[in-house]
Amino acid sequence: MNVVFFTPPLVEGPKIVFFVPLPEFLNKLPIAMEMGNGHYGLPVTITVIGTWFCMLVLFLLFKVGTRNLELIPKRGLQTMMESLYVFLDGLVEQMIGSWKKKYFSFIATIFIFILTSNLLTFFFPIPWPSFGADGTVTISPAFRAPTMDLNTTVGLAIVVMIVFTGTSIKRNGVFGYAKGFLDPVPVMLPLNIVGELAKPVNMSMRLFGNMFAGSVIMGLLYKAVPWVIPAPLHLYFDLFAAVVQSFVFTMLTMVHIQGALGDSVMEEEK
């Protein structure tokens, strides 16, 4: 048996891990792909696998962390989770005041999911074997950070856009929301529309670009000097950048929600 250690290309799209077979009458679906044997299936990419794994990690973390809760926690996991809650609670309250009760769960979920996704390959650098027809065993990384896939970051940004747009429409009405595009003068209509559409584009590209660029830079460094790469570079590109980008995306989410809430937040501060 020949074992080959495979290093993925520095720039590549999310590879397909396996297919979910489809019955014949669903073969014409736009997302269906031929599996190579005349049958069609739904492709499951490494991004989807990584997202499922993040969901599993978060489920187990919260399941164990909230079991046998203590008034004065003596276990490290409950203390860590309470510290995270206090941090997010204070941050959200500072940004949107009493509206925190309505938006805290959404904002906290966004932050925790993105943070877990960013840190996936740092804490779980798991090798995964794949067996070739010629008996060759290829060892490649089992996971790829979901936020290194533009599909994930665009999806998150669209969800955020739906939330802050829905908030603005709910507070101002459809006509009030549409009228806002004419401020301060009607001639600004095209620029205001572009500015509104630029919000999710900016959020998605910022997160994707930083996470993807960090991976490419580390790959280039390993190719240039494979034996003298200092560990602190991993701490920066994989840990520090992951935390910062999670925080930045969350802050932008709250800024857009705050803008949708409008004067109500400012009145509370006064």
Secondary structure, 3 states (H helix, E strand, C coil): CEEEECCCCCCCCCCEEEEEECCHHHCCCCCCEECCCCCEEEEEEHHHHHHHHHHHHHHHHHHHHCCCCCCCCCCHHHHHHHHHHHHHHHHHHHHHHHHHHHHHHHHHHHHHHHHHHHCHHHHCCCEEEEECCCCEEEEEECCCCHHHCHHHHHHHHHHHHHHHHHHHHHHHHHHHHHHHHHCCCHHHHHHHHHHHHHHHHHHHHHHHHHHHHHHHHHHHHHHHCCCCCCHHHHHHHHHHHHHHHHHHHHHHHHHHHHHHHCHHHHHHHC
